[in-house]
Amino acid sequence: MAAAQRLSGHTHRTPVMTSASLNEAVEAELFFKCENFQRTGSFKLRGAMNATLQLSQDVSMVVTHSSGNHGAALALAAKECGKRAMVVVPKDARPEKRLAIERLGAEVVDCGEELEDRETVLAEVMASEPEAVFVPPYDHAEIIAGQGTAALELVEEVGDLDQLWVPIGGGGLAAGTTIVANGQIDVICAEPELARDAHDSLAMGDLQPAMPPHTVADGLRTALGKLNFEILRQNRIAVVLVDDEAILKAMGLIWNRLKIVVEPSAAACLAAMLLDPRRVAKRAGIILSGGNISPPGPY
């Protein structure tokens, strides 16, 4: 894959971890691709860097909207490519994610909590910065290609897999993983009940609007992208729904059993597996999408 060659030296080849106790819980071999160890703390750098590296040197500024992880990723990609970055961020975004965007040199512009608020403010930013280029968080061919490199690395490292499990929000990671799977590996997505537009869109055969941003899995609150919807629809990808309680329980298990920190969005797949272990094939890969969450207590 061209994206993998392009990203060499810009992104980490993140580790793959296993847990005997979690294997026993679902009666399968699980391989966790730890994108919480990626630069900026999530898989998002893969797509943002892949897209930014292909922009003309004449482009001096990139803009986007993000609840946090894509914003931080684009901030770092822009910094390393000698460009300015501006990120539209919801006011209810996790403080640690907002701080990461600022720390990496991007300018943060506040917006409301709904997706429509992001898009409205982004349009205002683009109007005021006519030379800027919009780098979407998920609905973009080069973003999808970059995100797919996580699954590519996982398959290269562990060999044959029966399934690849990925959390789904906007669908860039899911679409990229589906392309890598190429019909040879079953792809299953996990989505919060409180943000179920991807599940409903694929079930109904038509894109559904994003739900109010109430799920604890803040990285999965976005609406499914059009390009991603078509890739998933054509490949008949299944989406499993999980409630927030199950997501938090699974996050705690990952912290406890693997001894690593992940955010709620990254725990959605394990949550789905634990709710219905019968869905899990003999050898299954899980992409732990990120680890940007503050520790409890006064730090």
Steps between C-alpha positions, in 0.01 A plus 500: 500500500640839395379665821712265712815595306414868522450485877828321568698714743200718581289258704577226750454134420297442814524181706256209502404362840315190620332395824442142606214602731321700229549212257335274755211743548398480133648156422713633215848634425493879514771725361484863615659758266599773746444831323494666842880484462488684167641853485230741630340201672270369228480345153394837362857606422514239225228665294587860583867450415423307180274779377727787605812348345327510162408869513691746285780694666306810398230410755590691815202419723271205571171506690262239636238430766556239769398387847870461566698212350491605135568858603815402687606276213457775242679747727806273512483418127482869415788582734725237342404610149563870571138611494265681739197319638165618633253261665132555577434324831170445687483676837429166672813330362719323755742757650801276441417480130457875465831559679675253270385692191627827645827345623574380148471852366152517347256782560175384664164652406206414725164379375181344639451133576302395191657396167311785331676745733839367392414532134362853538807628681730317258329678208562832674867413549539399136340827389745699712799293386448450124847347451438224757436138401242291685631159612188303601511279811373186323311545172801524267682245284850578634376501859345156444820367341706623792270352762510164322871465575420405861319186383770435241768497770290277722451239228869514406601434859259226612422326173164353411199649678136399479369840609604863535301702756503880488304774678295718268411869510565684175615175345850581372664224703224254412519580128879477495490169685240369257724583206793321663282197579409482129223248561745251651442594864164568663478863621269580791441850637390595851296815561340656810122471529493876561675570168351230278477683167751265328301193607171655389644637176627159391182324615276744310728544196497878534715741702340600828584819693727502804332460838542751785855471642421324827703178492803468727695389191566856383711391203200317351244780511549612140271412209603227256671650194352459152805336344540271800133406489533385139810290574333334799167453320659339197691259723198426721685588819318422825470753782440378857345737754623532859380708793718743693505283812648212301757732341622627836516147639708386203726804534563406861585144398752621244662725758508213752591202279728659237634765739457776241288816487233525231211743459135387487481499120782244485311263729184472290614187314593302810169610652313355202697176521428456870129563448480226235810274493330278242570766236875474554695282257797282593768764425386861524688828477381809688619851429525696824443838342648736761594579856434870549330521835596668826571279803255523790593718790660845546796487261 
